[in-house]
Amino acid sequence: MDLGAYLSGYADGEGCFCVTFNRSRRHAFGWDIRPSFSVSQNRERAQILELFMRTFGCGSIRPDRSDKTLKYEVRSVPELVKRVVPHFRCNPLLSAKRRDFEVFAEICEMMGRGEHLGRKGFDRIATLASSINPSGKKRYPRIEIKV
C-alpha cells in the first residue's frame, strides 16, 4: 500500500489548509498569522489521526468543540515547511483543494523565511490567504487586515 497517497487522498476529503489572522498587540503589524493543516474524524476512527501524527512526526490530536470530533493539527511553521508541505508535494491532492494547498505552501514558506515580518511580505500573505477556502467563514474580512 502507498501510505503517502492514502494520507493525501484522505486529506483531500477530510483535511483543511487554513491561514487565520488574529489581532495581536505583540506583533509588529497588529496581527498574528497562523497557518495550520488539520484533519478531523470521529472519535471511534481516531486511528487515522494517529497515523497522520506518526507519519509526519509532529502535530497534536485534540477534541474539536465545534462538532464533537477529534482533530489532528499541525500549527508550527517550521514543521509545516519541513514535514507537511513536502508530503503533499510528493503526494499531490487530486481535487480543487490542491490550489488551496499550493497557496498555503507558499504562505508557509514565506513565513519560514521571515517575510511576514516585513510590510510587503505581510501584505502579500494577507492577499494570498484571502483566496484560500473561499466558501469558508472568515473572522476578519481581507479589508480589515491591513498593515
C-alpha angles and dihedrals in degrees: 000000000000101000094186093055091045093053092046091050090049091049090048088064105029106020134095133205106200139173116193131186123212126184111252135176090198095063124080098240097035094257134096112211114211120185116188141173116209142172123194130205141162115272093248090059097046092127090087091055090050088050091054090049094048093045096048094036092219144065131061141255118232140162114269106221093196096069107005094250130121120254130206107206139179115195103158109108093211091051092045090052095042102039116009102042094048091049093056092042090056093039105035125204115244102207132070086275086082089077091053088050093051092052090044091051091051091051093048092049092048090051091046088058091048095246092136088069092069126070095241094048093045092052092047091051092049090052094047093046092054089064095056118096094358093187093050125101115260121203092206121030115227090252090066095050103084135148 
